[in-house]
Amino acid sequence: SGNNFGDYLSAPAPAYTFTTLNDPSAYEDNTYPSAISGNTVVGSYSDNKNVAHGFMYNVDTDTFTTLDDPNASKTFAGSGTDANGISDTYIVGDYYDSNGVEHGFIYNLRTGVYTTLDAPNATTQEYEGTEADGISGNTIVGNYVDRSNDEHGFIYNDVTDTYTTLSDPKGAYQTYP
């Protein structure tokens, strides 16, 4: 016979514990967590030259590990490596090369090997290219800028080495997964 909202209002609020993450290598606490899998958090921080570095944080051991793609330039503001997603023992993200072109990557935690991801239709113009944003199993999602300066989402299958472009017909020059 009607809703009794008072029952909901009297329920105790759940208790949460919040942890502030500040990578010790970050300049002025510029630490940006992006994703979590189990007890591992990944993200990025900026140093005193505004160069990005990926990080991996272990919740159990309270330790940070820097993740810098070996192909990443660290010579200009905005360059460097960003860690954007994690699934099991794989981390995905992006980096800027010495020409300022953005590339996606997969990092294998077991082998310590970085693999570059470049969507087939991505441009190689400065400050544009491919970005890997998330991962689940063998499937990676991201976005890229094409030669017409339009942005598209993509799905990449790591097992079959295939890209599928995502372009919403209602999107005005942009589709993000």
Secondary structure, DSSP 8 states (H G I E B T S, - for coil): ----THHHHTS------------TTSGGG-EEEEEEETTEEEEEEE-TTS-EEEEEEETTTTEEEEE--TT---SSTT-EEEEEEEETTEEEEEEE-TTS-EEEEEEETTTTEEEEE--TTB--STT-BEEEEEEETTEEEEEEEBTTS-EEEEEEETTTTEEEEE--TTSSSB---
